Amino acid sequence: MKLQTAFSSVSITLLVALLEVPAMAAEKEDLHVRVEQAIQEFQNADAGIQKFLDSAIGYAVFPTIGKGGAGIGGARGTGELLVGGK
């Protein structure tokens, strides 16, 4: 009985994990599109930024950052680290 319960738990966990993979891939692709849009906005606002981007070993781009706090501040964002422009 314990073996059957353990097998059921493992099966459910694997099923949930497998269902999450396509969703995570779509979120990552959407994030990359937003990162590219943010870089384009920076380039449109300041043509000189391209020199910085070309010479940088790497840079992080966070297209959106949420802030909050009551007494103690905090911020959270999701972005990408680009190394060599990739």
SEZA-972428 format. One record per residue (C-alpha): residue in one letter; x negated, y negated, z negated; residue number from 1. Coordinates in nm, 2 decimals, m for minus. Example, Ala and Ser with C-alpha at 12.3 -4.5 7.8 and 13.67 -1.06 7.14 Angstrom:
2
<site residu="A" x="m1.23" y="0.45" z="m0.78" num="1"/>
<site residu="S" x="m1.37" y="0.11" z="m0.71" num="2"/>
***
This chain:
86
<site residu="M" x="0.00" y="0.00" z="0.00" num="1"/>
<site residu="K" x="m0.28" y="m0.24" z="m0.09" num="2"/>
<site residu="L" x="m0.46" y="m0.16" z="0.24" num="3"/>
<site residu="Q" x="m0.14" y="m0.23" z="0.44" num="4"/>
<site residu="T" x="m0.10" y="m0.57" z="0.26" num="5"/>
<site residu="A" x="m0.46" y="m0.66" z="0.32" num="6"/>
<site residu="F" x="m0.43" y="m0.56" z="0.69" num="7"/>
<site residu="S" x="m0.12" y="m0.77" z="0.72" num="8"/>
<site residu="S" x="m0.29" y="m1.07" z="0.57" num="9"/>
<site residu="V" x="m0.59" y="m1.04" z="0.80" num="10"/>
<site residu="S" x="m0.37" y="m1.00" z="1.10" num="11"/>
<site residu="I" x="m0.17" y="m1.31" z="1.02" num="12"/>
<site residu="T" x="m0.49" y="m1.51" z="0.96" num="13"/>
<site residu="L" x="m0.63" y="m1.40" z="1.29" num="14"/>
<site residu="L" x="m0.31" y="m1.48" z="1.47" num="15"/>
<site residu="V" x="m0.30" y="m1.83" z="1.32" num="16"/>
<site residu="A" x="m0.66" y="m1.89" z="1.41" num="17"/>
<site residu="L" x="m0.61" y="m1.78" z="1.77" num="18"/>
<site residu="L" x="m0.31" y="m2.01" z="1.81" num="19"/>
<site residu="E" x="m0.51" y="m2.30" z="1.68" num="20"/>
<site residu="V" x="m0.79" y="m2.27" z="1.94" num="21"/>
<site residu="P" x="m0.60" y="m2.41" z="2.24" num="22"/>
<site residu="A" x="m0.46" y="m2.70" z="2.02" num="23"/>
<site residu="M" x="m0.81" y="m2.78" z="1.90" num="24"/>
<site residu="A" x="m0.94" y="m2.78" z="2.26" num="25"/>
<site residu="A" x="m0.67" y="m3.02" z="2.37" num="26"/>
<site residu="E" x="m0.74" y="m3.25" z="2.08" num="27"/>
<site residu="K" x="m1.11" y="m3.25" z="2.16" num="28"/>
<site residu="E" x="m1.04" y="m3.34" z="2.52" num="29"/>
<site residu="D" x="m0.81" y="m3.62" z="2.42" num="30"/>
<site residu="L" x="m1.07" y="m3.75" z="2.18" num="31"/>
<site residu="H" x="m1.33" y="m3.75" z="2.46" num="32"/>
<site residu="V" x="m1.10" y="m3.95" z="2.69" num="33"/>
<site residu="R" x="m1.04" y="m4.20" z="2.41" num="34"/>
<site residu="V" x="m1.42" y="m4.23" z="2.35" num="35"/>
<site residu="E" x="m1.48" y="m4.29" z="2.72" num="36"/>
<site residu="Q" x="m1.21" y="m4.56" z="2.71" num="37"/>
<site residu="A" x="m1.37" y="m4.73" z="2.41" num="38"/>
<site residu="I" x="m1.71" y="m4.73" z="2.58" num="39"/>
<site residu="Q" x="m1.55" y="m4.89" z="2.89" num="40"/>
<site residu="E" x="m1.38" y="m5.16" z="2.68" num="41"/>
<site residu="F" x="m1.72" y="m5.24" z="2.52" num="42"/>
<site residu="Q" x="m1.88" y="m5.26" z="2.87" num="43"/>
<site residu="N" x="m1.60" y="m5.49" z="2.99" num="44"/>
<site residu="A" x="m1.64" y="m5.72" z="2.69" num="45"/>
<site residu="D" x="m2.02" y="m5.73" z="2.71" num="46"/>
<site residu="A" x="m2.21" y="m5.64" z="3.02" num="47"/>
<site residu="G" x="m2.54" y="m5.64" z="2.82" num="48"/>
<site residu="I" x="m2.42" y="m5.34" z="2.62" num="49"/>
<site residu="Q" x="m2.52" y="m5.11" z="2.90" num="50"/>
<site residu="K" x="m2.89" y="m5.19" z="2.84" num="51"/>
<site residu="F" x="m2.84" y="m5.08" z="2.48" num="52"/>
<site residu="L" x="m2.65" y="m4.76" z="2.57" num="53"/>
<site residu="D" x="m2.92" y="m4.67" z="2.83" num="54"/>
<site residu="S" x="m3.21" y="m4.71" z="2.59" num="55"/>
<site residu="A" x="m3.05" y="m4.55" z="2.28" num="56"/>
<site residu="I" x="m3.14" y="m4.19" z="2.19" num="57"/>
<site residu="G" x="m2.79" y="m4.15" z="2.07" num="58"/>
<site residu="Y" x="m2.49" y="m4.34" z="1.94" num="59"/>
<site residu="A" x="m2.16" y="m4.26" z="1.77" num="60"/>
<site residu="V" x="m1.83" y="m4.38" z="1.91" num="61"/>
<site residu="F" x="m1.52" y="m4.39" z="1.69" num="62"/>
<site residu="P" x="m1.22" y="m4.51" z="1.90" num="63"/>
<site residu="T" x="m0.99" y="m4.55" z="1.60" num="64"/>
<site residu="I" x="m1.07" y="m4.60" z="1.23" num="65"/>
<site residu="G" x="m0.80" y="m4.61" z="0.97" num="66"/>
<site residu="K" x="m0.86" y="m4.82" z="0.65" num="67"/>
<site residu="G" x="m0.68" y="m4.81" z="0.32" num="68"/>
<site residu="G" x="m0.73" y="m4.87" z="m0.04" num="69"/>
<site residu="A" x="m0.58" y="m5.01" z="m0.36" num="70"/>
<site residu="G" x="m0.87" y="m5.12" z="m0.58" num="71"/>
<site residu="I" x="m1.11" y="m4.87" z="m0.41" num="72"/>
<site residu="G" x="m1.14" y="m4.90" z="m0.03" num="73"/>
<site residu="G" x="m1.18" y="m4.62" z="0.21" num="74"/>
<site residu="A" x="m1.19" y="m4.55" z="0.58" num="75"/>
<site residu="R" x="m1.15" y="m4.25" z="0.80" num="76"/>
<site residu="G" x="m1.21" y="m4.19" z="1.17" num="77"/>
<site residu="T" x="m1.27" y="m3.93" z="1.43" num="78"/>
<site residu="G" x="m1.53" y="m3.98" z="1.70" num="79"/>
<site residu="E" x="m1.81" y="m3.83" z="1.90" num="80"/>
<site residu="L" x="m2.19" y="m3.85" z="1.88" num="81"/>
<site residu="L" x="m2.34" y="m3.90" z="2.22" num="82"/>
<site residu="V" x="m2.70" y="m3.81" z="2.27" num="83"/>
<site residu="G" x="m2.86" y="m3.92" z="2.60" num="84"/>
<site residu="G" x="m2.52" y="m4.05" z="2.71" num="85"/>
<site residu="K" x="m2.36" y="m3.71" z="2.70" num="86"/>
***
